[in-house]
Amino acid sequence: MKNFLINLGNKTLEYLWPKKKINDARVHYFCQPRILFFAVTSRCNFNCPHCIRNLIDERKTIIKDLPASLFETALKEGKKLNFNTVMLVGGEPILHPEFKKLIELIRKYNYEFYIISNGWFYREYWEALGEDKKNFTGINLSLDGTTSEVHDNIRDKKGSFDRVIESIKFYRKKGVEVGLKFLLSKRNYHQIEEMVKLCKKFKIKQLTLMTEIPAAHSDLSTEERTEAIKKILSLQRRFRDSLRMQMAASFFQNIEYKTGIHFCSVLDAQRIFIDFNGGMLFCPDIYSKCENKPLIQEIGFENAYKITLDTINELKKRRLHDLLNNSIDANTTLCDYCDKYIENCLDLAKKK
């Protein structure tokens, strides 16, 4: 499939089409899950130095839990808009005081659901999910190194590596699909290939590679990031039949784009992020930057979603305008661009 051109006045920009046959691309688009990400609680048994909560609560003393009633409202309204999958994140989701109630509501509205966990409470999750495990699609575990020395140091939690490995073995034995999330930094990016080997060893089919959020906080240099991307792309080709490797959007921070139009994948509006305050966003990377994000409990799910979509459109329009007019911001990396203009675009969306 060749790239195609967008003509606007006397300007022409090239849109970089995915290297897939058109039919495959369309099938992938229409069949991909529409996901509601819920940060259901700020509670966590870890105190990771890179935690996004540090941005709003450095001492992690604020305890907030998404009310079950608000969670149900989002599920009910989300179903009308064809959302079909729920991802539970935290904090650590099971520490929500009504975690079992949340699971009951997910099943009531017939969502498939995943859980993102640090792996510590793997037996407790299994018990809380009940005997039939209805609608439970799998669990994604955070593993930031292939040795306890590396992982435990990054997570600042002694024994956490061993607990994740126990969790992998436990869920694999139970027939549960396990995915891994690997947060790359200077301390572990040399272990990318070893992480792939670990996935192969435990028959894990999905590995997500991430950088610190906000993405600008990552300690990887541009050279290290570029080297890592090349390594990952090579491994993707080698293991494409047995392991799905994907790089989170934040991974491309500081990568300069010389030609073409590039929009982050989270701007496709197929995934919506709802925090434990009831605020709706489209990306956890701007979690701490939107002080005036729409609150479901104040304006309703539908209106919050409309504002979210309009904010996405405002960001896209602004970036396209800057590209066409050779603005100084045109070459700003994707995450930096959103960070800079999110509040302004959110205000414009609210005025519509």
N, C-alpha and C positions, 0 to 999 in steps of 0.2 A: 504494500500500500504506500503510494507516494504521499508526501506532505502536501497540504493544499494552502492556497494563499487567501488572505483576507484583504480585500481592497477597500480602503476608506479614503475618499478624496484623492489626493496626490500621493498618498502613503500606501505602502504595501507591506504587510507583515506575514510571515510564514508561521502557520500553526503546525506543531510537531505531532503528527498523528501516531498513536501507538503502533508498534510493529506487529500488527495482527491483521488477519483477513477481516474485512468489514462485517461479515456475518458473525464471526466469533466475537468481535468487539461489541456488537449490538446485543448478542445473547448474554454476554458477561454483564452489560449495563443493566439490562432488564431483570436479570436473575439475581443480582447481588443483593444481599440483605440490607434492609433499612434498619439502622441500629439506633436505639436509645441508650446512650451511656449514662449511667447514674452513679455519681459519687455519693453514695448513700450515707456516709458517716466520715467524720474527721478523726475518729478513734483509730489508733494503731498501736500494736505492740512493738513496733520498730521505731527507731529514731534516725532514719537515714539522712545523712548530711545533704543529699541532693534533693530531698523531698520538696515538692511544690508547695506544701503547707508552710515551709519556712518563709515564703514571701508574704504571707498574711498573718502568720502566727509563729514567730521565731522560736518561742519557748514551747509551742504546741500545747498551750493551756486551754485553748478554746475547744470546747466539746460541742459539736453540732451533729444532729441526726436528721436526715430527711424524713419528715412525718409520713407515716404509712398512708394517711388520707391523701396527701399531695402526690405521693408515689402512685396511688391508684388513679387519681385524676389524669396523670400523665399517661399511664398505660391505656386507660379508656379512650382518651382523646387521640393518642398516638395511633391506636388501631384504626380509627377512622381515616387516618392519613397514610395508611398502608405500611406503617412501621411493623416489623414482624420479629425483631430480635432485640434482646436486652443484654447489655453488658454491665455487670455489677463491679464497681471499683470503689476505692475508699480514699484514705485510710485503708483499713482491712474490713471488708464488707461484713463478715460474720460478727463483728463487734457491735453492729447495730443492734440495739436492745430488742427490736422486733424483726430480726432477720427471718425467722420462720414465717412470719406474717407476710413479708415481702415475697417470699417464694410462693406462698399460697396465692397471692395476687397475680404474680406472673403466670401461674398455671390457670388461674381463673380466666384471664384474658387471652390465653393460648399463645403466649410468646415462647419462642426458643430462647434459651439464655445461657450465657457464659459467665464465668467468674474470673476476675484477676486477683491473684493472691500472692503473698510472700511465701506461702507454703508451710507456715508454722502450724496452722490449725487444720491440717488436712483431715484428720479423723473427725473433728468437730463438724466440719463441712459435710462430710459423708453422712453423719448422723442427722444433721439438720435437714438434709435434702429428702429424707424419708426413704421408704423401702422401694418404691417404684421408679424413682429418679425421673419422673415424667418431665419432658421438655428440656431436661438438662443436657446441653450439647457438649460441654467440655469445660476445662479449666486451664487458664493461662498462668503460668508460674514465673515469677521474676528470678532469673539466675544470671548473675553478672560476672561469672568467672567459672572456669572449669576446675578450680581447686579451692579448697576452703581458705587458703591464704589470701587469694585475690577476692573472692566473693565476700567473705566475712569482713574484710577490711573496707570494702566499698559500702557495705550495708551497715557497718559498725555494730554487728550482732554476732557474737561468738556462737558457733554451732548452727548458723543459719544455712550454710552450704549443705551440711549433712542432712538437715531437715528437708530441704528441697529435694535432695536425692531420694530420701525416704518417701516423700510425697509422690514423686514421679513413679517409683516402683509400686506404691500402693494403688494409685489410680490406673496404672497400666494393667495391674493384676485384676482390677475390677472392670476392665474393659472400657474405661473412660478415655476420651480423646484428650491428650495433653499437648499444650503449646507452651513454648518458652519465649520470654521477653528478655532480651540481652541489652543492657544499657552500656553503650560504648563510652570509654574514656581513655585517657593516657595509660591508665593502670591495667587495662584489659584488652585493648584493641588488637594486641598481638596474639590473642587467643581465639580469633574468629574461626580459624580452621579447626581448632580443637573443640570449639563449641559445636560445629557441624558434626564432628565425629561423635560427640556425646549424644547428639540427636539421633544419629544413626544407631548407636548402641542401644538406646531405649525406645527405638521405633517411633520417635516423635516426628510428626509430619509438618509442623509449622514452627518457624523460628522468626520472630520479629526483632529487628535490630533498631535501637532507638538511641537518641542522645539526650542529654539532660534537658529538662523543661524548666524555664524557658530555654529555647534552643541557643540563645546567645550566651548562656552560661556555660556551655560545653567547653571543656579545656582542650579539646582536640584542635590542633592547628589546621589551617586549610590544607597543607601538604599531607598531614596524617589522615584527615577526612577523605581526601581524594584517593590516597593509597588504600584506605579501608573500603571505599566504594568499588574500586577496581577489583579488590580481592573478593568482595561479596558477589559482584557480577560474574566473576570467574567461577565461584562456587555454585552460584545459581545454575549456570550452564551444566556443570558437572553432576549436580545432584537433582536436577529438575524433575526427574521421574519419581523421586522418593521423598523429597523435602521441599516444602514451599518456604522460600526465604523472602521476606519483605522488609523494606526499609521505611520507617515512619517518616512522616513529612518533615519533622524537625531535623532529620538527618542531613538534609540538603541546605541547611543554614551555612552561609559563607561560601557556597558554591556559586560562582558568577555565571550568568547566562548571557552569552554574547549575541545570540540571534533567537528569533522566535518568540511566541507568547507562552508564558509558563504560569499556570495557576496551580496552587496546592490542591492535593486530592481532597482535603477536608472541605473545600469550597464547593463540592458537588451536592451538598445538602442531604446526602444519604445517611449521614451520621450526625446526631444531635447530642450535645453534652449538657446534662442537667446536674447542677451541684447540690450540695446538701442544704443550701439556702433556698432552693427552688428557682435559682437563676438559670436561664437557658443561654447556651453559647453554641458555637459550632466547632470549637477547638479548645482543648485544655491548656494549650500553650498561652492563651490570653486570659486564663482563669483569673489571675490576680490583677489584670490591667483594666478590666471593665467594671468600674464601680457602679455603673448605672445599668447593668444588664437587666433585661426584662424578667420580672418575677412572675412565675405561673400563678401563685396565690393572689396576686394583685390584679392581673389583667387577663388571666385565663391562658390555657395551653395554646389555643388557636392563634390568639393575638401575639403571644410570645414567639410562636413559630414564624408568624408573618414578619415580625420585626427581625428575627434571625435571618430569614431569607432575604429581606431587603438590605440588611447589613452586608451580607455576602455579595449581593449585586452592586452595592455602592463601592465596596472594595475592588471588585473586578473592574467596574467602570473607571474608577480613579487610576488604577494601575494601567489599564489600556490607554487612557488619555495621556499618562506620563510617557508611556512607551512611544506613542505616536508623535509626541511633541518633544522627544529627546530631553525630557526633564532630568534634572540631576538625580532624581529618585528612581529613574527608569532602571538603573543597574543595581538598585538596592536589593539585597537578597530577600527571598519571599517572606521569611518570618519577621525580619526587621521591618518590612513594609507594613505588614499587618499590625505589628506592635506600635508603629508610629501613628497609624491612621484609624485604628479600630474605634476609638472613642468618637472621633469626628463622624465616621461613617455610621456608627450606632445612633448618634444624635440625628443625622439626616433620615435614617430609617424610621425613627420614632415620630418624626414630623409628618410622615406620609399618611 
